[in-house]
Amino acid sequence: MARNSHEKRAERQWLLILLPSLVLLLAFVIYPAIYSIYLSFTNEALTGAAALRPRFVGFRNYARLFNDAKFWNSLFVTFVFVIGSAVIGQFVLGLISAIALRRPIRFRRVFSSIILLPNAAPEVVAGFMWISMLAGGDNATLSRIVSFFGVTPADWLQVFALSMIIIVNTWRGIATAMILLTAGLSTIPAEIYEAARMDGATPSQMFRRITLPLMMPTILLYMLISAVSTIAVFGLVYALTRGGPGGATEVVSIYIYNQSFTAFQLGYGAAVAVVALVISLILGIGYVRAMKVEV
Amino acid sequence: MKKTVLGGLCAILLSAVSTLAQAETIRIANHGQAGIDAMKSTVERIEKKYGVTVEVIEYPAPDKDYLTKLLTELGAGNAPDLFSIPTTAAVADMVEAGYLTPITKEFKAWEGYANLYNVAKELAVSPDGETYVMPFMLGIQEIYYRKDVLEKGGISTEQPKTWQELLDRAAEIKQKTGAYGLLFPAGVSWGSGAFDEGFQHLLVGSKTPQLVDADGKLDLNGEGIKDVFNVYKELIDKDLMPTQPLLGPEPWVVPKYQMFPEGKLAATSCGSWCYIFDWGRESKNPIPEVTKVVGTWTVPGQSTGQYVLANLAAPWAVNSKSPNTELAIKALMEIGSIETQVSYAARIGNIPASKDAADNADFQKLTEPVPIHAAAGNGVFLKQASGFGTVSEGVARATEALLRKETDAAGAQKILVDYVKETLGDDMVK
């Protein structure tokens, strides 16, 4: 009996410790999420008659989504952005950096610091910094650099808009990839490589047969984090292109902003946000299943 | 128990004191550094005259971002008591949303009312017949052209009489000087400017010169709309208008502040502010002797007529949820004073809406806007209606498709109609 009461008291104490986090979670995550879902079933707007008298419109916003070419375009742009930036760019370069920096090379700390630096700049700051590199046609810093090598300059943010935001986001995200993948690499026992080397395995064989399979849980976790965070990128794209030109870089987060705060259609913007949330959830569930984690 | 009652009383007292303290403060929002500077003396005057503290909330942001912030705050119920509205196209929608306090009675009783230009009074009246905004400044818009570039190329500087003459002149400029011949603001990044400073110039001189029918309903299927988009298409297809800079995040920077001063763009639609703010003494890249070097044409009609477009330049309004509406309206009337009008004219170049600004000694010193002020009575304008903000965004999207050569004039009109119907519902558009 005494043990039970002790356990109950301990449980109450833990609940008390958890309470502030729970309250914050309820106030800033759960409630806004539920409110967004509610909004997505209304015609709520920031201006016009719907701002004064919003109505419940059932699934109208979701039905509109299916026929909205701009929405599908934003999904496609987001897909290309995630594959280009998170999967190909950040992962490949992050993995190369992680492997290279595990070796005892000269100036290792300097290289690590240089790779880590972009991550220190907030999204918007990074965006504005790259504007001076890319915008302004012939006057852009990048145009001057390529001119020096005899390459014709371009309006980088017009002609190669999506490629440019992929490159900038890759530049910003390499550090996170490198840190996570370095952690994954460090979990592989050195003896395995030693044994493989004694058996005559080449570096390429060791990478394919040892590094990749043993790193798979880390890679999957990284992919999930990276994909979800790339879907949510807003400040960088907004600062660089605002989704333009002509929707070429209008990723889902920018599309949600444009619908909610340029067209002022909060209900419709919320519907797009809910769909984006569902996509992120599907990715998360996919990860859990891939990892065979019991929830 | 006693303690609880005492505590409650103290709380009530504190709350009452804080409410009274709040009543002594008026929060006003302004955007753009020049506008913020122009209001400084007016703020001091309001504080002195009414014994209040004026808290100026500064938004040194582009029009589009400022409007977004303002509407978000109005929607949330925590917007300032008084604010400027960056585009006339937003006013009717804000009225319909219930954000603005009607000021019809106070406005008509105001000492400056009789001296306002009629166009300012008419522009201030909303579709429901009430007035919600102080129309203290006007944006008078025409086409500004580089006299020196045209004269050097042996090109006539005479007023073009029709759209075709205007297009021919632009083509001649390109052919003889290599400079772009004409620019109308266009595309999504330019925001409301694509409508305010571009599209409506031509629409008022088209076969269907209004967007609102007699019942106040939006009519976007008029032939004039397609014809206006055709003008854009010709300018773009023949490379008479710079298109690449318009697709960037700050589309006005290259054509207005670099190409025009350098003579690489020879003509552009603009407002009276261009003589002072864009290329004059307040500019970062001024054109020496701007009024001699830069001339103005009125905008020709499609086949006949000459048009000078008048807009309310960032009119001011009172928040309907202001805790002290009466005081805010009094402050609003101070913003309409001649001194404030002249202060704005000096820093931004907009035109005072009061005829008697002409007698003001400080205004007389501003030689650039004085002749435009005298002609302000001839301004024409589009009848406003709710949904105009959406139309403005739809025009930006339609012109962006033209800039990217993704569509023709009929396709651009369809983009506009579809966007407005999608956003507002089919029943809002004829």
HADDOCK unambig.tbl for C-alpha pairs under 7 A between the chains (distance, minus, plus):
assign (segid A and resid 46 and name CA) (segid B and resid 71 and name CA) 6.15 0.50 0.50
assign (segid A and resid 46 and name CA) (segid B and resid 72 and name CA) 6.62 0.50 0.50
assign (segid A and resid 46 and name CA) (segid B and resid 75 and name CA) 5.96 0.50 0.50
assign (segid A and resid 47 and name CA) (segid B and resid 71 and name CA) 7.00 0.50 0.50
assign (segid A and resid 47 and name CA) (segid B and resid 93 and name CA) 5.72 0.50 0.50
assign (segid A and resid 47 and name CA) (segid B and resid 94 and name CA) 5.70 0.50 0.50
assign (segid A and resid 47 and name CA) (segid B and resid 97 and name CA) 5.34 0.50 0.50
assign (segid A and resid 48 and name CA) (segid B and resid 93 and name CA) 4.22 0.50 0.50
assign (segid A and resid 48 and name CA) (segid B and resid 94 and name CA) 5.99 0.50 0.50
assign (segid A and resid 48 and name CA) (segid B and resid 96 and name CA) 5.02 0.50 0.50
assign (segid A and resid 48 and name CA) (segid B and resid 97 and name CA) 4.67 0.50 0.50
assign (segid A and resid 48 and name CA) (segid B and resid 386 and name CA) 6.68 0.50 0.50
assign (segid A and resid 48 and name CA) (segid B and resid 387 and name CA) 6.95 0.50 0.50
assign (segid A and resid 49 and name CA) (segid B and resid 96 and name CA) 5.15 0.50 0.50
assign (segid A and resid 49 and name CA) (segid B and resid 97 and name CA) 5.15 0.50 0.50
assign (segid A and resid 51 and name CA) (segid B and resid 97 and name CA) 5.15 0.50 0.50
assign (segid A and resid 52 and name CA) (segid B and resid 97 and name CA) 4.81 0.50 0.50
assign (segid A and resid 52 and name CA) (segid B and resid 98 and name CA) 6.27 0.50 0.50
assign (segid A and resid 158 and name CA) (segid B and resid 247 and name CA) 6.84 0.50 0.50
assign (segid A and resid 158 and name CA) (segid B and resid 248 and name CA) 6.74 0.50 0.50
assign (segid A and resid 241 and name CA) (segid B and resid 248 and name CA) 6.67 0.50 0.50
assign (segid A and resid 241 and name CA) (segid B and resid 249 and name CA) 5.52 0.50 0.50
assign (segid A and resid 242 and name CA) (segid B and resid 249 and name CA) 6.39 0.50 0.50
assign (segid A and resid 244 and name CA) (segid B and resid 247 and name CA) 6.94 0.50 0.50
assign (segid A and resid 245 and name CA) (segid B and resid 247 and name CA) 5.28 0.50 0.50
assign (segid A and resid 245 and name CA) (segid B and resid 248 and name CA) 6.75 0.50 0.50
assign (segid A and resid 246 and name CA) (segid B and resid 400 and name CA) 6.46 0.50 0.50
assign (segid A and resid 246 and name CA) (segid B and resid 401 and name CA) 6.86 0.50 0.50
assign (segid A and resid 261 and name CA) (segid B and resid 68 and name CA) 5.84 0.50 0.50
assign (segid A and resid 262 and name CA) (segid B and resid 68 and name CA) 6.83 0.50 0.50
assign (segid A and resid 263 and name CA) (segid B and resid 390 and name CA) 6.71 0.50 0.50
